[in-house]
Amino acid sequence: MKKKKQLIILWLIISFLSANYTNAQERVNTSKFRRIEEWNTPNAYRTASGAPGFKYFQQRVDYKISIVLDDKTQSISGEEEITYLNLSPDVLTHLWIQLDQNISRENSTARLISKMRMKDTISVEEMAYYFPDFKGGFTLSAVVDKSGSNEKYYVNGTMMRLDLKKPLKPGQKYTFKIKWSYPINDRLKYGGRSGYEYFPADDNYLYAIAQFFPRMAVYNDDRGWQTQQFLGQGEFTFPFGDYDVRITVPADFVVGATGELQNASQVLSKEQLKRLNEAKHTFDKPVFVITPQEASDNEKSRTTNTKTWHFRAKNVRDFAFAASRKFIWDAMAVKLGTNTPLAMSFYPKEGNPLWEEYSTRVVAHTLKVYSKYTFDYPYPVAISVHTDRIGMEYPMICFNGGRPRPDGTYSKATKYGMISVIIHEVGHNWFPMIVNSDERQWTWMDEGLNTYLQYLAEQEWKENYPSRRGAARNIVDYMKSDPSTLVPIMTQSESILQFGNNAYGKPATGLNILRETILGRELFDHAFRHYANRWKFKHPTPEDFFRTIEDAVGQDLSWFWRGWFYTTDACDQYLKSARLFVPQIVHKKDNVYEKVETFENLPDEIKNRLSQNERELMQTPYFLELTIQNKGGLIMPVILKFTFEDSATHVLRLPAEIWLKNEKEFTKVFPFAKKPVRVELDPELETTDIDTSNNQVEITRSNTFYIFTFKNQAQ
């Protein structure tokens, strides 16, 4: 008996604890309007308002680089001197350097984890994807300190750790040197963000060269050293610094690069130098620096002599260049506040007539539009280089596709595709080349923000421009796709599924919805400009972006960031019911309740007892009660279009806070002076509603309700 009592008591205790645990679970705040727990705690480095804190720091790296491009062996060799300045409060015992070319090594992680399926039929060219025979990667012939003494280092895939001989204290700088070489990849055969394109018709090469030298990794307060391996999808992040670069190429080559050309008089003819100076004062059209005829003559040349092109770039995070004897070169000046950068294009004859007509003009247009929405372009040049089927960006220079047919004709798709890729890649000068986010971790912070501005620039290039991304309706198919193929925008770059939609399209669309539907253009444009200026030439995190926008607009947008960036919820608002009520007025006369048809039929003694507001309310002839459900889970504003019996329409916008306290359903009454006959949700597809079949209701019948002129008269 005693044992039985003990068991009963134990059962009661367990039941009590379970009930309390359940109640505690139920009390957890699961509201989609709550603040986001994943955000880093504000501190002295990054504030709660999204600004750099009073202890914010970033490292600095300066480079002196000399390279030789061998056109016979399609290879590069170089030597660089790196000066690293430790501006952090930390003592550093080692430095990390990125060796991105090592992604092409035979046993690289990227190759080992690549996956593919067999096809029933494949071409000989496609065989290269199954059995890649290109063996690239850096060969390091020397890693030494400033005096020439060997450094101790360890290479791990695409990262190299340099162990310092003595700790690098705050405020100290360290200089070391690296000699290296690597074979250049055939980009059309093996892929990649840089490489060469071969033109068999005239036996020439066009080199678009990037990731060509060992580059310092970022060290900051957010994560210490950024040491994620380069696997191909997540791109790059670097500290800022000055570059002094000398590029030795065959003497008949033309070179375009990050920075300003220092020895134009030595590498250009007098006539070409004169044209370049003319372009610096020409604002209405491009000026040829190297004409199509000169480029054609170069194509036939095979000199054994060399020339060295010397470039300097200040306060940039990377360096890239393009070189070929095939290049036509044109340029024009762009006035931006106190700056007058040169918009330039380098392209082979295979790009014409499309490139001669549009490229440099598109570069100039991009500089103007992006400057308007952020800050004036601060660099001296902006270059668009044409090579087939590519789109890749670096400071002041980008590589772009968009090639006409061999006979010079081209489709609208080719034309607009070329314009769009130039806008996009030139636009990357702002994000992430200046607003220096971590692409290796958060692709959306450069691709998404840039795609948003690309959309604005496209629409300003031409009314009804056929933009692929940006408009809400263009992302609907992605939002309603198989959930197993979706991940949140806030996913590390290498783990993203549906890369283009996730990292480009969805964040760009979200910002456009914030601008057009939630905040309005004036307020959002101010906030976006605030972010760009606050974080230019710095290293922002996602929290810095979210907090800065809220700081600038004066509004808690947790519900939006959570739904759009941290989940894969979709917008599916459902117009569950629409009931129209037509009032009848009841008053009391001689202790008898009487109904009157209209307010005007009320006795004067009753009218006189009513306030002006009550008079107006009682003259409202129609009351529409709507019940709306949130089936998709994504919190979004509710946009309603009412159509009246006289065919007039009215659009009403309810803010997202309408879902407070009940995120699944609400009921609301709307008074009208005219009879509504139809109501529609999201008539212009602004909220990315994935199912519009339940967004309209025709109002075919009315209900009657009664208005009593005095409270409690009906009792």
N, C-alpha and C positions, 0 to 999 in steps of 0.2 A: 504493500500500500504506500509506504514511504517513497519507494522508488518511483511509483506511478505519479505521486505528487511532484517529485523532482522533475520528472519528464514534462509534466504539465507546465510547471513554472518555467522550465527551459524553453518550451515551445512558446509561451507567452512573451518571454524576453526577446526571442528571435523575431516573433511577429511584430513586436513593438519597434525593434530596431529596423526591420525591413520596411515597415510603414513610414518611419521617420526618414529612412534613406530615400524611399520613393518620393516622399513629400519634398525632400531636399533637392532631388533631381528635378522635380517639377518646378521648383522655384528658380532654377538656373535661367539666366536671361538669354533667351534664344531669339530675341527680336532682331530683325534684319536692319533695324535702325540703331543698334548699339554701336559703340565705338569698336574699332577693329583691334583685336587682341594681338594679331601678328606683328603689329608695328613695333619697331625698336623703341626703347625708352629714350626720351629726349635727354640730352646731356650737354656738356660744355662744347662738344664738337658739332652737334646738330640739334637745333632747338625745336621746341614743340610747334613753332609757327612755320617750320620748314626752311629756316634760314641757316647758313653756316654759323656755328657758335663762336664764342670769343676765343676758343682754343682750336678752332678748325685749322688743319694743316694739309699740305700736299707736297710731295717730293718734287724735285726738279732734276732733269737729266739733259745734258748738252752732248751733242755728237759732232765729231769730225770724221767724215767718211770719204774714202777714195775707192772707186770700183772700176773694173774693166769689164766691158761686155764683149765677149768673143762671138762674133757672128758666124765664124766657121764651125765652131763646136757647140754653139748655142749654150753657153755657160757663162757664169759670172764668178769673178773673184774679187775680194775686197779686203780692206783693212779699216778698222774704225777705232777711234779713241772716245771712250765714254767717261764723262765726268758726272758723278752722282752726288747730289747735295742732299744731305739728310736734314730735312726741316721738321721731322717728327720729334716728339718728346722722348722717343725710345732710343736705346742703344742697340745698334744692329750688329749682329755677329756674322751675317752672311747676306748676300744679295741674290735675287732670282732674276734670270734672264729668259726671255721667250725665244725659242728656236722653232718657229712655226713651219719652216721648210721641212722639218723632220716628220711631218705628217705624210710625206711621200716616201719614207723609208719602207723597205720591204716588209719589215715586221712591226710597223707602227700600230698603235692601238686602233687608230681609225680604220686601217685596212683589216685588222683582225676581227673587228666587231661589225664590219659592213655585212649587210644581208641582202640577198637577192633570190629570185626564182628563175628557173629555166623556162625558156620559151620554146614553142614547137619549132619555130624557125628564127634564125638570127643571121645578121650580116657578118661579114668578116670583120668590119670595123667594130661591131658590138662585142666581138670576142675579147677585146681589150678589157672590158668591164669584168669579165670572168677571170681572166688571167693577166692582171696588170704587170707589164714587163718594165715599166719605168721605175728606175731605182734612183730616187732623189734623196734629198736631205743634205744638211750642212756637213762639210768636212772642215773641222776646226784644226788649223795648222799651228795656231799659237794663241794662248791666253796668258797675257803677261801684265805686270804692273807698269807704272809709268817709267821705271828705270830699266825695264826689259826682263825682270826676274819672273820666272814662271809662277802662275797662280794655281792654287788648288781648286779644282772644280769637279762637279759630278753632273752628268747628263741623265735626265730621266725623261725619255720620250721627247716631248716638245718643250721641256723646261730644263734649265741649267742652273744649278746652285753654285755660286762663287763663295767659297769660304774665305773670309777676310783674315789677313795676317794679324790684325788687331782690331778690336771693336770700333765701329764708326759711331761716334757720339753725336748728340743733337747739335746741329749747326756746322758739322764738319763735312768736307767733301772728299771723294775718293775718285781717282782716275786710273783706268786700266785700258788695255787694248786687246782686240780680238782680230785675228786673221782667219778668213773663211773662204769657202767656195762651194758652189753647187751647180748641177746641171739644170737647165731651164726646161720645164715641162711643155709639151705640145698641148696647149689648153683645149683645143677642139677635140683631141683624142682622149686625153686623160682628165679633163675638167680642171677645176681650180679657179681661184680668184685672180690669179695672174699667170703669166706664161707667154708663149709666143703663138702667133698665127702664121702659117706658111702659105704663100701665094705661088702655086706652081706655074702659073701663066708667065710670070716674069722672074721666077726663082728668087723671091725676096721674102724677108721676114718682118713681121711687125711685133715688137716686144712691148708688152704691158706688164711692168715689173713692180711687184709689191711683196711685202713680207720677205724682203731680200737680204736683211741683215739682222743679226741678233739684237733684240730690243728689250729694254728693261721692263719688268713687270711693275704693276702698281702696288704700292704699300700705303694703306690708309687706315683711318680709325674704324672703318666699318667692318673690315675683315682681316686686317693685317695684310700679308702678301696674297695677291690674287694668283693662285698657282693651279687653277683648273687647266687640265690638258686641252690642247687644241685638237678637237675631233672633227672639225669641218663645219658644223652648223653654228655653234656659238662663235661669234667673231672676236673682237679685240677690245682691249682697254690699255691705255698707256699714260704715263705722266707727261706733262708738258716740258718743253725745252726748246733750245735753239739748235738749228742744224746748219752745218757747213759741209756741202757735198760736192765732190768732183766726180764726174762720170765720163770715162774715156770710151769712145765708140769709134767705128770707122768714120773717116773724115767726110763721107757723103751722107752720113746719118743726120737726122734732125731729132732733137730731144726736147720734150716738154716735161716739166717736173714740178713738184711742190716747191714753192718759194720763188724768189726773183732771180733772173739770170744775171750773173755778175760780169760776164765777159762777152756780151753780145757783139762787140766790135771785133772780137777774135774768131767767132764761130759763124757770123753772118757776113754776107757781102755788104758793100756800102749801100747798095740799092735796097737790100732787105732790111738793113738797119734803119734806113730812111723811112721805109714803110711801117716798121714797128713803132717808130716815134710818131708817125702820122696817126696810127691807130690810137695812140694814147690821148688824142684830142678829137677823135671822131666818135660821135654819139648816135648817129642815125643809121649806120649800116656797117657791116664788117669790112675791114681792109685786108687784102691779101698781104701777108708777110712773106710767105713762100707760095708762089702761084702754081696752078695745076701744071703748067708747062715746065716749070722748074722741078716739080716733083716727078714728072714724067722723065725728065733728063736724069734725075738722080737714080731712078729705078734701073737705068741701063748702066750706071757707073759701077765700077768694082775696084775702087782704090785700095791700096794697101796701107795708106797713111791713116793716121788717127787724129782725132780732136778731143779735147777735154772740155766739157761743158760744166761751168761752175755755178752752183745755186746756193743761196742762203735763205733760210726760213726762220722767222722768229716766233716763238711761243706757239709751237704746233706739237701735236702728240704723235706724229708719224711722218713718213716720207715715202713717196712713190714716184715713178717716172715712166715715160713711154719713149721708145726710140725706134726709128725706121728710116730708110732712105725713101720710102713711099709717101711721106707725109706732105700734104697740103696744109698750110697754116694760115688761119685768118684770125682777126682780133678787132674788138671795138671797146670803147670806154663806156663806163656806166657811172653816172653821178649818184652818189648815195650820201647825203649830208655833207660831211667834210671829207669823205673818202671818194676816190675815183679809181676803182679797180678795173683791170682789163679782163673782159670776157673773151675767151679764146677757144679755138677748136683745132685739133690735129686729126687729120683723116686721110686715108688712101683714096685714090680715084674711085674705088669700088663703092664708096659711100655716096658719090654724087649721082644725080643732082640734089638728092635729099639733104645731105649734110651742108653743102654750100648755101642752100636756101634757108635752113632752119637752125642748125646747131648753135651757133654763137648767139643768134637772136633769142633762142630759148634760154641759154645761160644768162643773158642779160635780164630777161624777164624774171627768171627765178631769183636772181639777186635782189631785184626790186620788190617782189612780192614777199619773199621771206623776211627781208629787212623791215618791211612795213609791219609784219606781225610779231617780230621779235626784237632785233637790234640790227643796226647797219653792219653789213658785211665788213669785217675788219682787215681782211687780208688783201694783198696787192693784186692777185690774179685768181681767176677761176677758170679751169681748163676742162673741156670735154674732149675725150679721145675716142675715136671709133675703132672698134674691132668687133668681130662677129659674135653675136649671141652672148652678151655679157652685160652685167650691170654691177659695178663695184666702185666704192668710194674711198678717197683718201684726202687729207688736207690739200685744198686748192686744186686737186686733179681727180678726175673720175674716168672710168672706162665704160663705154656704152655701146649697145648693139643698135640694130635698126638698119638693115642693109637692103637697098633696092635690088631688083632682079638684074642679071647681067646686062640687059638692054637698057637699064636706067629707069624702067617703069617700076611703080610700087603701088601697093594697095593702101586703102585707108587704114587698115589695121597696122601695116608697117609704119606708116607716117605717124599715127597717134601713139603707137607703141614706142617709137623713137623719141617723140617729144616727151612722153611720160617718163621714160627711163632717164632722160637727161635732167628733167626737173627733179626727179627723185634723188639721183646720185649727186647732183650739184647741191641739192638741199641738205644732204648729209653733212655739209660743211658746218651747219648749225648743230645738228644732232646726229652723231655724237662727237664730231671733231672739235667743237667749241664747248657746248654743254656736254661734258665728257662723262657720259654714263658708262656703266660696265656692261658691254655687249656680251661678254663671255657668260654673264649671269642672267641678265635681263634684256632679251632681244627687243621687247616691245618699247623700251625706253628710247631707242634710237629709231627702229623701223616704224613703230606705231605712230610716234609723234611726228616723224618725218612724212609718213604717208598721209596724215591729217593735213599738214601744210601743203603737200603735193596736190591734194584734192582742191584746196583753195586756189593754188596757182594754176591748175588746169582750168578751173571754172573762170578764172580771170583771163586766161589765154583766149578762150573762145566760149561764148554762151552755148550752153547745152553740150559742152565737151563730153565725149563718151568715157567718163572716168570709170575705172574698174572697181575702185574702192573709195569709201568715204560716205556715200549716201546710205541711209539706214536700210533701204530696200535691198541693197546689194549683198547684205550679210545674212539675210533671212535663211537662205538654204543651208548655210553653215550652222546657224543657231539651232536648226531643227534636224540636223544630221544625227546619225547613230551615236548615242551617248558614249559608247565604248571608244569612239574615235575622237572624243573631246577631252581637253584638259583646260584648266583655268589659264588665263593670260599670265598670271603670276606663277609660271612654271619655268624652271631653269632651262636655259636655251637648248641644251642637248636632249632634253626630254619632251620637247614640244611635238605634238601631233598636228597634222594639217598646218604646217609651218606658215604658209602665206596667209591663210585666214586668221590664224591665232595671233601671230606676231605683227602682222601688217594691218589686215582688214578690220579685225574686231576692235583693237584699241583706237584706230583712226576713226571708226564709226562711233565709238563711245564718246570721243572728244567732240565729234560733230553733233551728236545728240545733246551733249552738255551745252554746246554753243547755240544750237538752233531751237531746242525744245525745253531745256531745263533752266538755263541761266539767262539766255539772250546773248546776242552778239557782243554788245558793248561791254557787258560785265565779264564774259568769258575771255574776250580778246585782251582786256586789261589784265586778267589773272594769268593768262598764258604768257603775255609779254613780261609780266612780273617774274614768273618762273625763269624764263630765258635769261633775263638780265641778272637775276639773283645768282644764277648758277653758271653763267658763262665763264669759261676757263677754270671751272672747278669740277668736282666729282660728285654729282648728286646720286641719291638712292631713290627707290620708289616712294618711300615715306616722305622724302623731301619734296617730291612732286605733288603728292596728294595733299600734304599739309600746306604747301605754298598756295595751291589753288584755293583751298578753304580759307586761308589767311587773307587772300586778296578779294574773295567774293563775300566774306562774312556769312558763311553758311556751312552747316554740318552736312557733308556729302557721304558719310559713312555708308549709307544704304546703297549709294551708287557704286562706290569703289568696291564694296563687298560683292554685290551682285554681278557687276560687269567684269571685274578683274580677278576676284578670288573664287568664283564659282562658275559652273557651266549652266546655270539656270537660264531658261528661255522666257521671253515675254509671250504670254498667251492670255490676254484679257477676254473675258466671256461676258457678253451682255445677256444676263440670265433672264431678266424680265423688265418690261416697261409698262407701267400702268398710268393712264391719264385720268385725272380727277377733275370734274367740272363742278365748281361750288354752287350751292343754292343758299341764299341768305334767309335766315329765320329770325323774326323778331316777335316780341310779346306785346299783344294789344288786348286790353280788357281780359287779362289772364288767359288769353288764347294764343297759341303759337301759330304764326302765319308765315308762309313762304312768299318771298318776292323774287321776281325774275332777275333784277339787277339792283345794284347799289342805289341807282337813281330813284328807284321806287320806294326806298325807305322813307318813313316819315321824317320831317325836318327835325323834330325833337330828338330823334335817335342820332341822326347825322351830326347834330350839333354837339353831342356828347363824345364824339370820336376825335382822336388826334389826327393830324395830317397824315402821319405814317399809317395809322389804322385805316384811314379813308383809302389811301393808295393800295394797301394790301387787299382790302375788300373788293377793289375794282379789278383785281387780277382774275381773269376768267378761266385760266388753265393751270393745273399743277401736275407735273410729270414726275412720277416716282420710278427711279431706276435702281435695279440691283445688279451689281457688277462683281464678277468673280475673277480672282487671280489664279488661273489654272497652271501657268507655267512656273510660278515661283519667283520670277524676277520682278523686283519692285521697280515700277516705272510710273511716270505721270499718266493721267487718264485724259485723253483728248476726245471730246465729244462734238459731233456735228449734228445739229438739229435742223431738220427741214420742215417748213411750215406749209399750211394749206395754200398759201399764195405763192409757193415755190421759193420764197426767200429762205436763206440759210443763216445759221449762226454757229460759230465754233467757240467752244468753251474749253479752257485748259485747267485741269485740276492738278495741283502739285502732287508729287509722290507721297507727301505726308498724309494724303487722304487714306493711305493704308495703315496709318498708325493705329494701334490697339487691336486691329483685326487685319492681318495681312492676306487673308483668303477671300474676304467678301465685305462689301459695304452696300448700304442702301441710302440714297440721297434724293431729296425732292427739289425740283426746279420749277419755279413759277414763271409763266409766260403770259404776255399780253395777246399773243396769237396762238392759234391751235397748231401744235406740232403733229406731223403725220409720219415722221420717220426719224430715227436716231441711229447714229453710226459711231463706232469706236475707231479711233486712229485713222481718219479718212485718207491721210496722205502718207501712211506707212512710216511714221516718224519714230515709232518705238520698237521696231523690228518684230512686231507681232507675227508669230509663226503660223497662226491659223485664223484667217480672216473670215472663215465661213460662219462664225458665230458672232460677228461684229455688227450686224445690222438687225433692226427690228422695225417692222411697219406697225404703226399704231392704228388699229381698225375699230376699236371700241373705247367708250369712255365710262368711267365710274362716277357716281354722284356722291358728293360729301356736303356736309352742312356747316355753315358758319353762323354761329349765334352772336347776336350783337352785344350780349353781356355774358360774362362768365356765369356758369352754373344755371343758366336759364333752362337748359334741357333737363334739369333734374326735377 
